[in-house]
Amino acid sequence: MNTRAVMTALAAATILTACGGKVAKDKPAAVTVSTFTDSRDGKVYKKVAIGADVWMAENLNYEAEGSVCYDNKAKNCAKYGRLYAHFQ
């Protein structure tokens, strides 16, 4: 199991507890780390389930029209995901 993903999950569980989330004080929420595949481009992303809540553990990197890499460098998309703008 990825240490970073576990630390992220534990931090999220702590925040939920501190903010009065669904986590019982006497019993910590179950934490599950898994993956899912984006059907649009086949990229695999990590996800973390904490109790009944499911969170992405990585930034989305789907190349949608108008999306860009930070500082226009492809290596930044691989590291940080893509930036998306909302146009009306």
Backbone atoms as SQL, in Angstrom:
CREATE TABLE atoms (id INTEGER PRIMARY KEY, chain TEXT, resi INTEGER, resn TEXT, atom TEXT, x REAL, y REAL, z REAL);
INSERT INTO atoms VALUES
  (1, 'A', 1, 'MET', 'N', 0.844, -1.178, 0.000),
  (2, 'A', 1, 'MET', 'CA', 0.000, 0.000, 0.000),
  (3, 'A', 1, 'MET', 'C', 0.887, 1.238, 0.000),
  (4, 'A', 2, 'ASN', 'N', 0.515, 2.233, -0.771),
  (5, 'A', 2, 'ASN', 'CA', 1.265, 3.466, -0.915),
  (6, 'A', 2, 'ASN', 'C', 1.202, 4.269, 0.390),
  (7, 'A', 3, 'THR', 'N', 2.365, 4.622, 0.940),
  (8, 'A', 3, 'THR', 'CA', 2.431, 5.367, 2.199),
  (9, 'A', 3, 'THR', 'C', 1.724, 6.701, 2.083),
  (10, 'A', 4, 'ARG', 'N', 1.906, 7.378, 0.956),
  (11, 'A', 4, 'ARG', 'CA', 1.283, 8.690, 0.774),
  (12, 'A', 4, 'ARG', 'C', -0.244, 8.571, 0.786),
  (13, 'A', 5, 'ALA', 'N', -0.784, 7.552, 0.134),
  (14, 'A', 5, 'ALA', 'CA', -2.231, 7.361, 0.096),
  (15, 'A', 5, 'ALA', 'C', -2.775, 7.068, 1.492),
  (16, 'A', 6, 'VAL', 'N', -2.058, 6.274, 2.248),
  (17, 'A', 6, 'VAL', 'CA', -2.482, 5.955, 3.615),
  (18, 'A', 6, 'VAL', 'C', -2.461, 7.206, 4.483),
  (19, 'A', 7, 'MET', 'N', -1.408, 8.003, 4.360),
  (20, 'A', 7, 'MET', 'CA', -1.324, 9.241, 5.146),
  (21, 'A', 7, 'MET', 'C', -2.456, 10.195, 4.777),
  (22, 'A', 8, 'THR', 'N', -2.780, 10.272, 3.498),
  (23, 'A', 8, 'THR', 'CA', -3.887, 11.115, 3.048),
  (24, 'A', 8, 'THR', 'C', -5.199, 10.632, 3.646),
  (25, 'A', 9, 'ALA', 'N', -5.404, 9.332, 3.637),
  (26, 'A', 9, 'ALA', 'CA', -6.628, 8.760, 4.188),
  (27, 'A', 9, 'ALA', 'C', -6.732, 9.020, 5.687),
  (28, 'A', 10, 'LEU', 'N', -5.643, 8.853, 6.394),
  (29, 'A', 10, 'LEU', 'CA', -5.659, 9.096, 7.839),
  (30, 'A', 10, 'LEU', 'C', -5.901, 10.559, 8.150),
  (31, 'A', 11, 'ALA', 'N', -5.307, 11.454, 7.372),
  (32, 'A', 11, 'ALA', 'CA', -5.526, 12.886, 7.576),
  (33, 'A', 11, 'ALA', 'C', -6.993, 13.231, 7.341),
  (34, 'A', 12, 'ALA', 'N', -7.590, 12.666, 6.296),
  (35, 'A', 12, 'ALA', 'CA', -8.994, 12.923, 6.001),
  (36, 'A', 12, 'ALA', 'C', -9.896, 12.395, 7.114),
  (37, 'A', 13, 'ALA', 'N', -9.577, 11.228, 7.648),
  (38, 'A', 13, 'ALA', 'CA', -10.363, 10.671, 8.752),
  (39, 'A', 13, 'ALA', 'C', -10.268, 11.562, 9.980),
  (40, 'A', 14, 'THR', 'N', -9.083, 12.107, 10.236),
  (41, 'A', 14, 'THR', 'CA', -8.894, 13.011, 11.367),
  (42, 'A', 14, 'THR', 'C', -9.725, 14.273, 11.189),
  (43, 'A', 15, 'ILE', 'N', -9.733, 14.819, 9.977),
  (44, 'A', 15, 'ILE', 'CA', -10.510, 16.026, 9.701),
  (45, 'A', 15, 'ILE', 'C', -12.000, 15.754, 9.872),
  (46, 'A', 16, 'LEU', 'N', -12.473, 14.623, 9.360),
  (47, 'A', 16, 'LEU', 'CA', -13.881, 14.276, 9.519),
  (48, 'A', 16, 'LEU', 'C', -14.270, 14.191, 10.991),
  (49, 'A', 17, 'THR', 'N', -13.399, 13.591, 11.780),
  (50, 'A', 17, 'THR', 'CA', -13.674, 13.460, 13.207),
  (51, 'A', 17, 'THR', 'C', -13.710, 14.831, 13.870),
  (52, 'A', 18, 'ALA', 'N', -12.718, 15.676, 13.565),
  (53, 'A', 18, 'ALA', 'CA', -12.624, 17.001, 14.168),
  (54, 'A', 18, 'ALA', 'C', -13.786, 17.894, 13.752),
  (55, 'A', 19, 'CYS', 'N', -14.316, 17.699, 12.558),
  (56, 'A', 19, 'CYS', 'CA', -15.392, 18.539, 12.045),
  (57, 'A', 19, 'CYS', 'C', -16.775, 17.967, 12.343),
  (58, 'A', 20, 'GLY', 'N', -16.836, 16.927, 13.130),
  (59, 'A', 20, 'GLY', 'CA', -18.124, 16.355, 13.482),
  (60, 'A', 20, 'GLY', 'C', -18.724, 15.502, 12.384),
  (61, 'A', 21, 'GLY', 'N', -17.889, 14.911, 11.560),
  (62, 'A', 21, 'GLY', 'CA', -18.362, 14.057, 10.472),
  (63, 'A', 21, 'GLY', 'C', -19.001, 12.795, 11.002),
  (64, 'A', 22, 'LYS', 'N', -19.223, 11.835, 10.138),
  (65, 'A', 22, 'LYS', 'CA', -19.919, 10.605, 10.486),
  (66, 'A', 22, 'LYS', 'C', -19.045, 9.613, 11.247),
  (67, 'A', 23, 'VAL', 'N', -17.814, 9.963, 11.509),
  (68, 'A', 23, 'VAL', 'CA', -16.901, 9.045, 12.174),
  (69, 'A', 23, 'VAL', 'C', -17.193, 9.028, 13.672),
  (70, 'A', 24, 'ALA', 'N', -17.475, 7.854, 14.207),
  (71, 'A', 24, 'ALA', 'CA', -17.722, 7.729, 15.639),
  (72, 'A', 24, 'ALA', 'C', -16.414, 7.901, 16.393),
  (73, 'A', 25, 'LYS', 'N', -16.477, 8.553, 17.544),
  (74, 'A', 25, 'LYS', 'CA', -15.255, 8.830, 18.306),
  (75, 'A', 25, 'LYS', 'C', -14.635, 7.565, 18.892),
  (76, 'A', 26, 'ASP', 'N', -15.447, 6.554, 19.173),
  (77, 'A', 26, 'ASP', 'CA', -14.917, 5.347, 19.786),
  (78, 'A', 26, 'ASP', 'C', -14.483, 4.300, 18.754),
  (79, 'A', 27, 'LYS', 'N', -14.855, 4.496, 17.493),
  (80, 'A', 27, 'LYS', 'CA', -14.501, 3.525, 16.458),
  (81, 'A', 27, 'LYS', 'C', -14.092, 4.272, 15.190),
  (82, 'A', 28, 'PRO', 'N', -12.816, 4.177, 14.804),
  (83, 'A', 28, 'PRO', 'CA', -12.383, 4.881, 13.595),
  (84, 'A', 28, 'PRO', 'C', -13.046, 4.303, 12.343),
  (85, 'A', 29, 'ALA', 'N', -13.236, 5.158, 11.346),
  (86, 'A', 29, 'ALA', 'CA', -13.847, 4.723, 10.094),
  (87, 'A', 29, 'ALA', 'C', -12.916, 3.768, 9.357),
  (88, 'A', 30, 'ALA', 'N', -13.514, 2.834, 8.644),
  (89, 'A', 30, 'ALA', 'CA', -12.723, 1.929, 7.810),
  (90, 'A', 30, 'ALA', 'C', -12.136, 2.724, 6.642),
  (91, 'A', 31, 'VAL', 'N', -10.861, 2.485, 6.354),
  (92, 'A', 31, 'VAL', 'CA', -10.175, 3.161, 5.254),
  (93, 'A', 31, 'VAL', 'C', -9.783, 2.114, 4.217),
  (94, 'A', 32, 'THR', 'N', -10.202, 2.345, 2.970),
  (95, 'A', 32, 'THR', 'CA', -9.883, 1.430, 1.886),
  (96, 'A', 32, 'THR', 'C', -9.260, 2.213, 0.741),
  (97, 'A', 33, 'VAL', 'N', -8.117, 1.764, 0.252),
  (98, 'A', 33, 'VAL', 'CA', -7.448, 2.386, -0.898),
  (99, 'A', 33, 'VAL', 'C', -7.609, 1.444, -2.081),
  (100, 'A', 34, 'SER', 'N', -8.093, 1.986, -3.207),
  (101, 'A', 34, 'SER', 'CA', -8.267, 1.183, -4.416),
  (102, 'A', 34, 'SER', 'C', -8.066, 2.078, -5.632),
  (103, 'A', 35, 'THR', 'N', -8.443, 1.598, -6.800),
  (104, 'A', 35, 'THR', 'CA', -8.287, 2.376, -8.026),
  (105, 'A', 35, 'THR', 'C', -9.566, 2.318, -8.848),
  (106, 'A', 36, 'PHE', 'N', -9.670, 3.235, -9.793),
  (107, 'A', 36, 'PHE', 'CA', -10.721, 3.175, -10.795),
  (108, 'A', 36, 'PHE', 'C', -10.131, 3.642, -12.116),
  (109, 'A', 37, 'THR', 'N', -10.736, 3.241, -13.207),
  (110, 'A', 37, 'THR', 'CA', -10.264, 3.585, -14.541),
  (111, 'A', 37, 'THR', 'C', -11.234, 4.554, -15.188),
  (112, 'A', 38, 'ASP', 'N', -10.702, 5.676, -15.686),
  (113, 'A', 38, 'ASP', 'CA', -11.502, 6.658, -16.410),
  (114, 'A', 38, 'ASP', 'C', -11.814, 6.064, -17.780),
  (115, 'A', 39, 'SER', 'N', -13.078, 5.824, -18.053),
  (116, 'A', 39, 'SER', 'CA', -13.470, 5.168, -19.304),
  (117, 'A', 39, 'SER', 'C', -13.212, 6.035, -20.531),
  (118, 'A', 40, 'ARG', 'N', -12.999, 7.335, -20.345),
  (119, 'A', 40, 'ARG', 'CA', -12.775, 8.225, -21.489),
  (120, 'A', 40, 'ARG', 'C', -11.392, 8.055, -22.091),
  (121, 'A', 41, 'ASP', 'N', -10.390, 7.783, -21.244),
  (122, 'A', 41, 'ASP', 'CA', -9.021, 7.694, -21.775),
  (123, 'A', 41, 'ASP', 'C', -8.210, 6.528, -21.213),
  (124, 'A', 42, 'GLY', 'N', -8.813, 5.741, -20.342),
  (125, 'A', 42, 'GLY', 'CA', -8.141, 4.562, -19.802),
  (126, 'A', 42, 'GLY', 'C', -7.160, 4.827, -18.674),
  (127, 'A', 43, 'LYS', 'N', -7.043, 6.077, -18.219),
  (128, 'A', 43, 'LYS', 'CA', -6.120, 6.377, -17.116),
  (129, 'A', 43, 'LYS', 'C', -6.664, 5.781, -15.827),
  (130, 'A', 44, 'VAL', 'N', -5.752, 5.276, -15.008),
  (131, 'A', 44, 'VAL', 'CA', -6.108, 4.666, -13.726),
  (132, 'A', 44, 'VAL', 'C', -5.771, 5.644, -12.611),
  (133, 'A', 45, 'TYR', 'N', -6.735, 5.874, -11.710),
  (134, 'A', 45, 'TYR', 'CA', -6.566, 6.804, -10.596),
  (135, 'A', 45, 'TYR', 'C', -6.768, 6.071, -9.277),
  (136, 'A', 46, 'LYS', 'N', -6.056, 6.513, -8.258),
  (137, 'A', 46, 'LYS', 'CA', -6.252, 5.975, -6.910),
  (138, 'A', 46, 'LYS', 'C', -7.441, 6.681, -6.269),
  (139, 'A', 47, 'LYS', 'N', -8.165, 5.923, -5.448),
  (140, 'A', 47, 'LYS', 'CA', -9.250, 6.505, -4.668),
  (141, 'A', 47, 'LYS', 'C', -9.180, 5.957, -3.252),
  (142, 'A', 48, 'VAL', 'N', -9.717, 6.713, -2.313),
  (143, 'A', 48, 'VAL', 'CA', -9.709, 6.330, -0.904),
  (144, 'A', 48, 'VAL', 'C', -11.138, 6.397, -0.390),
  (145, 'A', 49, 'ALA', 'N', -11.584, 5.320, 0.223),
  (146, 'A', 49, 'ALA', 'CA', -12.889, 5.308, 0.870),
  (147, 'A', 49, 'ALA', 'C', -12.656, 5.392, 2.374),
  (148, 'A', 50, 'ILE', 'N', -13.301, 6.372, 2.998),
  (149, 'A', 50, 'ILE', 'CA', -13.221, 6.553, 4.453),
  (150, 'A', 50, 'ILE', 'C', -14.647, 6.468, 4.964),
  (151, 'A', 51, 'GLY', 'N', -14.958, 5.350, 5.595),
  (152, 'A', 51, 'GLY', 'CA', -16.342, 5.113, 5.963),
  (153, 'A', 51, 'GLY', 'C', -17.180, 5.037, 4.696),
  (154, 'A', 52, 'ALA', 'N', -18.231, 5.861, 4.613),
  (155, 'A', 52, 'ALA', 'CA', -19.113, 5.867, 3.438),
  (156, 'A', 52, 'ALA', 'C', -18.677, 6.886, 2.388),
  (157, 'A', 53, 'ASP', 'N', -17.658, 7.689, 2.669),
  (158, 'A', 53, 'ASP', 'CA', -17.207, 8.722, 1.745),
  (159, 'A', 53, 'ASP', 'C', -16.074, 8.210, 0.858),
  (160, 'A', 54, 'VAL', 'N', -16.126, 8.556, -0.429),
  (161, 'A', 54, 'VAL', 'CA', -15.090, 8.144, -1.386),
  (162, 'A', 54, 'VAL', 'C', -14.447, 9.399, -1.970),
  (163, 'A', 55, 'TRP', 'N', -13.104, 9.413, -1.976),
  (164, 'A', 55, 'TRP', 'CA', -12.342, 10.576, -2.426),
  (165, 'A', 55, 'TRP', 'C', -11.326, 10.142, -3.473),
  (166, 'A', 56, 'MET', 'N', -11.062, 11.019, -4.439),
  (167, 'A', 56, 'MET', 'CA', -9.953, 10.776, -5.359),
  (168, 'A', 56, 'MET', 'C', -8.668, 11.027, -4.588),
  (169, 'A', 57, 'ALA', 'N', -7.680, 10.167, -4.769),
  (170, 'A', 57, 'ALA', 'CA', -6.394, 10.330, -4.096),
  (171, 'A', 57, 'ALA', 'C', -5.348, 10.905, -5.043),
  (172, 'A', 58, 'GLU', 'N', -5.769, 11.223, -6.268),
  (173, 'A', 58, 'GLU', 'CA', -4.890, 11.823, -7.270),
  (174, 'A', 58, 'GLU', 'C', -5.668, 12.897, -8.013),
  (175, 'A', 59, 'ASN', 'N', -4.947, 13.840, -8.600),
  (176, 'A', 59, 'ASN', 'CA', -5.590, 14.878, -9.392),
  (177, 'A', 59, 'ASN', 'C', -5.993, 14.350, -10.753),
  (178, 'A', 60, 'LEU', 'N', -7.147, 14.799, -11.232),
  (179, 'A', 60, 'LEU', 'CA', -7.646, 14.400, -12.536),
  (180, 'A', 60, 'LEU', 'C', -6.718, 14.914, -13.629),
  (181, 'A', 61, 'ASN', 'N', -6.443, 14.070, -14.617),
  (182, 'A', 61, 'ASN', 'CA', -5.543, 14.435, -15.714),
  (183, 'A', 61, 'ASN', 'C', -6.178, 14.062, -17.051),
  (184, 'A', 62, 'TYR', 'N', -7.463, 14.368, -17.202),
  (185, 'A', 62, 'TYR', 'CA', -8.165, 14.091, -18.456),
  (186, 'A', 62, 'TYR', 'C', -7.979, 15.283, -19.393),
  (187, 'A', 63, 'GLU', 'N', -7.522, 15.020, -20.609),
  (188, 'A', 63, 'GLU', 'CA', -7.238, 16.087, -21.565),
  (189, 'A', 63, 'GLU', 'C', -8.522, 16.526, -22.278),
  (190, 'A', 64, 'ALA', 'N', -9.279, 17.409, -21.617),
  (191, 'A', 64, 'ALA', 'CA', -10.505, 17.945, -22.193),
  (192, 'A', 64, 'ALA', 'C', -10.181, 19.204, -22.996),
  (193, 'A', 65, 'GLU', 'N', -11.069, 19.547, -23.900),
  (194, 'A', 65, 'GLU', 'CA', -10.870, 20.757, -24.701),
  (195, 'A', 65, 'GLU', 'C', -10.712, 21.975, -23.784),
  (196, 'A', 66, 'GLY', 'N', -9.663, 22.735, -23.990),
  (197, 'A', 66, 'GLY', 'CA', -9.406, 23.931, -23.191),
  (198, 'A', 66, 'GLY', 'C', -8.600, 23.681, -21.928),
  (199, 'A', 67, 'SER', 'N', -8.349, 22.421, -21.580),
  (200, 'A', 67, 'SER', 'CA', -7.556, 22.149, -20.383),
  (201, 'A', 67, 'SER', 'C', -6.078, 22.360, -20.696),
  (202, 'A', 68, 'VAL', 'N', -5.308, 22.727, -19.674),
  (203, 'A', 68, 'VAL', 'CA', -3.885, 23.013, -19.865),
  (204, 'A', 68, 'VAL', 'C', -3.071, 22.425, -18.723),
  (205, 'A', 69, 'CYS', 'N', -1.766, 22.339, -18.952),
  (206, 'A', 69, 'CYS', 'CA', -0.826, 21.939, -17.912),
  (207, 'A', 69, 'CYS', 'C', -0.318, 23.200, -17.225),
  (208, 'A', 70, 'TYR', 'N', -0.081, 23.125, -15.926),
  (209, 'A', 70, 'TYR', 'CA', 0.471, 24.261, -15.203),
  (210, 'A', 70, 'TYR', 'C', 1.757, 24.710, -15.872),
  (211, 'A', 71, 'ASP', 'N', 1.879, 25.998, -16.068),
  (212, 'A', 71, 'ASP', 'CA', 3.066, 26.603, -16.671),
  (213, 'A', 71, 'ASP', 'C', 3.329, 26.069, -18.084),
  (214, 'A', 72, 'ASN', 'N', 2.273, 25.482, -18.706),
  (215, 'A', 72, 'ASN', 'CA', 2.354, 24.931, -20.066),
  (216, 'A', 72, 'ASN', 'C', 3.465, 23.898, -20.228),
  (217, 'A', 73, 'LYS', 'N', 3.719, 23.109, -19.181),
  (218, 'A', 73, 'LYS', 'CA', 4.739, 22.052, -19.224),
  (219, 'A', 73, 'LYS', 'C', 4.066, 20.702, -19.000),
  (220, 'A', 74, 'ALA', 'N', 4.246, 19.784, -19.958),
  (221, 'A', 74, 'ALA', 'CA', 3.609, 18.467, -19.893),
  (222, 'A', 74, 'ALA', 'C', 3.954, 17.712, -18.609),
  (223, 'A', 75, 'LYS', 'N', 5.187, 17.883, -18.107),
  (224, 'A', 75, 'LYS', 'CA', 5.574, 17.173, -16.888),
  (225, 'A', 75, 'LYS', 'C', 4.709, 17.601, -15.703),
  (226, 'A', 76, 'ASN', 'N', 4.177, 18.823, -15.735),
  (227, 'A', 76, 'ASN', 'CA', 3.317, 19.289, -14.652),
  (228, 'A', 76, 'ASN', 'C', 1.957, 18.607, -14.679),
  (229, 'A', 77, 'CYS', 'N', 1.470, 18.244, -15.870),
  (230, 'A', 77, 'CYS', 'CA', 0.209, 17.490, -15.942),
  (231, 'A', 77, 'CYS', 'C', 0.381, 16.124, -15.294),
  (232, 'A', 78, 'ALA', 'N', 1.517, 15.494, -15.548),
  (233, 'A', 78, 'ALA', 'CA', 1.781, 14.178, -14.959),
  (234, 'A', 78, 'ALA', 'C', 1.854, 14.262, -13.439),
  (235, 'A', 79, 'LYS', 'N', 2.380, 15.356, -12.936),
  (236, 'A', 79, 'LYS', 'CA', 2.565, 15.492, -11.487),
  (237, 'A', 79, 'LYS', 'C', 1.333, 16.062, -10.781),
  (238, 'A', 80, 'TYR', 'N', 0.713, 17.106, -11.368),
  (239, 'A', 80, 'TYR', 'CA', -0.363, 17.844, -10.697),
  (240, 'A', 80, 'TYR', 'C', -1.748, 17.648, -11.307),
  (241, 'A', 81, 'GLY', 'N', -1.829, 16.973, -12.450),
  (242, 'A', 81, 'GLY', 'CA', -3.101, 16.895, -13.150),
  (243, 'A', 81, 'GLY', 'C', -3.264, 18.116, -14.047),
  (244, 'A', 82, 'ARG', 'N', -4.408, 18.196, -14.716),
  (245, 'A', 82, 'ARG', 'CA', -4.655, 19.306, -15.647),
  (246, 'A', 82, 'ARG', 'C', -5.463, 20.406, -14.977),
  (247, 'A', 83, 'LEU', 'N', -5.369, 21.605, -15.534),
  (248, 'A', 83, 'LEU', 'CA', -6.158, 22.752, -15.090),
  (249, 'A', 83, 'LEU', 'C', -7.323, 22.906, -16.059),
  (250, 'A', 84, 'TYR', 'N', -8.518, 23.151, -15.511),
  (251, 'A', 84, 'TYR', 'CA', -9.714, 23.252, -16.317),
  (252, 'A', 84, 'TYR', 'C', -10.356, 24.607, -16.090),
  (253, 'A', 85, 'ALA', 'N', -10.832, 25.233, -17.158),
  (254, 'A', 85, 'ALA', 'CA', -11.539, 26.503, -17.062),
  (255, 'A', 85, 'ALA', 'C', -13.004, 26.265, -17.416),
  (256, 'A', 86, 'HIS', 'N', -13.855, 27.009, -16.787),
  (257, 'A', 86, 'HIS', 'CA', -15.290, 26.900, -17.067),
  (258, 'A', 86, 'HIS', 'C', -15.671, 28.051, -17.980),
  (259, 'A', 87, 'PHE', 'N', -16.163, 27.719, -19.153),
  (260, 'A', 87, 'PHE', 'CA', -16.572, 28.748, -20.114),
  (261, 'A', 87, 'PHE', 'C', -18.088, 28.654, -20.306),
  (262, 'A', 88, 'GLN', 'N', -18.724, 29.821, -20.400),
  (263, 'A', 88, 'GLN', 'CA', -20.183, 29.836, -20.628),
  (264, 'A', 88, 'GLN', 'C', -20.504, 30.397, -21.974);
